């Protein structure tokens, strides 16, 4: 299993490779990637070795081959349907991010408890009453949600999601959630990332 750090680096390599291809460049070296990300060249080569792609001396790696290898390794082509729970500003913004599909994520619906939002459509995705989530998750085979509710409601909503057989939560709420062992939570801590940027 790949570590979180390796996954993060490989996803950044993927972005660089896409930019390289968009610029019409066929090859890229590990040194070029390392320079862009301010990491050690040997670390980049070690990560790329996981993709089973061979570079060429003094030329580098074929950018398209490496990009496809990273997509295969990280499962970008294994499409996963997800819900957004919390149809506020952040939830709406994330629902408009079409690049999710490039990474195998398909946002199919949003949920909220505000009746004024029910039936609204954002980027062709409908906002539903959160009480409909259990039935729709079963019908659509969805086990993953992006959680963007207010922090004060995060645990209450999480408890509801757990009862609704949601197994993966991408948490944007800045709240540490209590979940059973069969539920996985990934924390998207915007504040900590900002503090790291300052330092």
N, C-alpha and C positions, 0 to 999 in steps of 0.2 A: 504493500500500500504506500502511495506517495504521501510525504509529509505536507502539511499546509504550506510551508515555506517553498517547497519545490513546486507545488501547484501554482502558487502566486508568481514565482519566477517564470515558469513555463507560459503562463497566461500573458505575462508581459512580453516574452519573446514572441509570442503569437502576434501581438499588436505591432511589434517592430517589423516582423516579417510581412505583415499585411501592408504596412507603409512602404516597405522595400519593393514589394510587387507592384503597388500602385504607382511607384516612381519608375517602373520599368526596369528595375535592377534584378538580374537573374540569380546572383550569388551574394552571400553575406558571410563574413567571418565571425568567429566567436569573439575576436578582439573588438570588432565594431559593436557588437551587442553589449559587451562588457563596458565599453566606453560610454555608451548611451545610458546604461543603468547604474554606472559607477560601482560596479562589482568586479571581482577578480575573474580574469579570463579563464583560469582553471576551473572555477565554479561553473561557468557557462558551459565549458566543454564536458564537465561531469554530468550536468543536467541533460545536455543534448545526447549524451551516450545512452540515456534511458529511452530515447526515441529510436534507437537502432538505425540512425542515419549517418552515413560516412561522409566526411568532408574531403576536399581535394587540396593537396598542398599548394600554398600560395594563392589559392582561389577562394576557398571557403566551402560553405554548404549551399546546395541548391535551395533557394528560398522557398519555392513551392513545395518541394519534397519535404522539407523540414516543417513547414506550416501544416501540411496534411498529416505528418507523423504526430505532431503535437495534438492536433484535433482528434486523432485516433486514440492516443494515450489518455487524453483527458475526457474522452467520451462526448465531444461536442456534437457528434452526429446521432447520439442517443437522445432523441427528443423527449423532454420532460414537461408535462403540463403543470402550471402552477397558478395559484390564486394570490391576489393581493388583498389583505384584510386590513381595512382602514382607508376609506376613500377620501382622504384629505389632500392637502397640497403635495405631500411627498408621495402618497399612493398614486395620485394622478400623474405626477412627473415620471415615476417609474413605469407606469403603464404605457407611457408614450415613448419609452426607450426601445426602439425597434431592434437595436443591436443585440438584445437578449437572444433573438432567434439564431444569430450566428454562433452562439455558444450552446445551442440545444435547449434553450429555455423558452417556453411558449406561455405567456401570460394569457389566460383564457377568460378570466372574470375578476371583478372586484366585489368586495363585500363591506357593508357598513350597517350601522344601526339607526341612521338618520333617514326617516321616510321620504324626506325631500330629495334624497339622492337616488332612491330606488328607480330603476329604469333609465337612468342617465347612461350615456355611452361616451367612453373616452377611448379614442384610437380604436373604435369598433369593438370595444370590450364593455359589456354591460355591468352596471352596479346592481347587486342583489341585496336583499335583506339577509343579514348574517344568519338568521334562523334557517335559511335555505341551504346553507353550506354543507351540512351532513349529507343530504340527499344528492346534491350536485357533485360533491366529491366522490361519492360512490358511483354515480352514473358516468362521470367523466374520468374516473381512475386517477384522481388527484390526491397526492399524499404530501405535497409541499406547499407552503405558503410564505409569502413575504409579509411580515407583520409591521404595520406602520400606524398603529393606533396610539392614542395618547398614553404616556408612561403610566398614568394613574389607573388605566384600564388594562394594562398589558397582561398581568397575571390572570385576571378574570377571563379575558378573551383566550389566553393560552389554555386555561382549564377546559374551556368550551371546545377548543381545537383538538385537544387530546381526546376528549370524549367523542369527537367526530372522526377519529381514526386518522388524524394528521400526524405524520411521523417525522417531518422535517420542517423546521421553522428558521427562516432567515430573518433575524430580529433586528429591526432598526429603532427600537423604542428606548434605548438607553436604560433598560430595566433588566436585571438579572432574573431569569425565569426559573421557576421550579417545575421540572418535568420528570416523568418516570423514565426508567432506563431505556425503554424502547423508542423514545423520542429524542431526536438530535436537534440541537440549537446551534446556529452559527450567529455570532454577534457582530454586527456592523457598527462599530463604535466610532462615529464621526468625530466626537470630541477628542478621543485619544489620538486619532490620526492627525487632527489639527495640532494637538500639543506636540506630537512628534515632529511635525513640520516646523513649528516654532523653534524647536531645539536643534 
